[in-house]
Amino acid sequence: MNTLSYKGYTARIDFDDRDNILIGRLLGINDVIAFHADNVVELRRALEEAVDDYLETCAKVGKSPEKPANGKLMLRIPPETHAAAILRLNLLVRALINGLLRC
């Protein structure tokens, strides 16, 4: 998957063979922010314009812009649940490795 990033937002980049253009869509937010261009230089400019427009529009209407997922998850769970999750994960990883070794 090809991506471009700007101001903390990441966009997935695809090629539309029918229209011969590059298409981008922001990932990790529910709002649909898409853009397109004929080449990478224009695509980067279109991404920046789309993100800036999104942020300006949110400010104008009084809406907080969605923040993309940053990969950090802070979670408090009982120690017993944490231990059980680690054990289960280790078993799944071992099963995955054994399955790959059999291929």
N, C-alpha and C positions, 0 to 999 in steps of 0.2 A: 504494500500500500504506500503510495506517495502522499506526503503531507507538506504543508507550509504552515508556519506559525507567525502570529502577530499579536502583541499585547496580551500574551497568555492564552490566546485562543488558537486552536489547531484546526486546520481544515484538511479534509480528505480530498485528494485530487484525482480525477478520472478523465479519460479521454473519450469524447463522443465521436465515434467513427462516422456516424451518419452526417453530422453537421461539421465535422473536422475542427472541433474546438475543445479546449480544456475547461473542465467544470470543477468547481470547488464547493464544498459544503462544510460549515462549521460542525465539529464533533463535540459531544459532551454537554450539549444544551438542548432544551426542548424547543426553543424558538428556531424556526427554519431560516437560516441565513445562507444564501447560495449566491454564486457569482460565476462568471465565465470570461474567457479571453482566447485570443488566437495564438498567443505565445506566452512563455514563462514570465518575461518581464512585465507584460500587461496583466498577467494573472496575479502576480504579486501586488501590483498596483490596485487591482480589483479587490483583492483580499483586504488590503489596508482600507480602501474606501468603504467596503461592506462593514468591516468591524467598526470603523469610526462612525459611520452612519447609524449602525445599531446602537452604539453607546450614546450618540447625540439624541436619537429618537427616544430611547428609554428615559433620558434626562428630561426631555421636553414633555413627555406624558406622565412623568412622576413615577416611573416603574424602575425598580432595581434591575439592572441587567443580570442575566444569569451568568454565573461563574462556571467555567469548565471544571470538570473533575480534576483534582490535582494528584490523585493517587494515594492521598493520605486518609486513613480512616481511624479515628480515635474511638475506641469502643471499650467500655468497662463491662466485663462479664465475670461471673464467679470463677475462682481458680479451678474448680473441678471441671467446669465447662471448657475452660481454656486447655487444660490437660487432655481432655477427651478429644478436642478438636485437633491438637497436635498429633496425638496418637493416630487418629483417623487419617490425617493428611499424610503422615509417614507411611501408613499402609497403602494409601492410594498411589503415592510416588513409587513405592517398591513394586506395586502391581504394574504400573506403567513401564517402569524400567525393565521388568521381567518380560512384559509383552513385547517391548521393542527388541530385546535381545533374542527373542524367538524368531523374529522376522528374517 
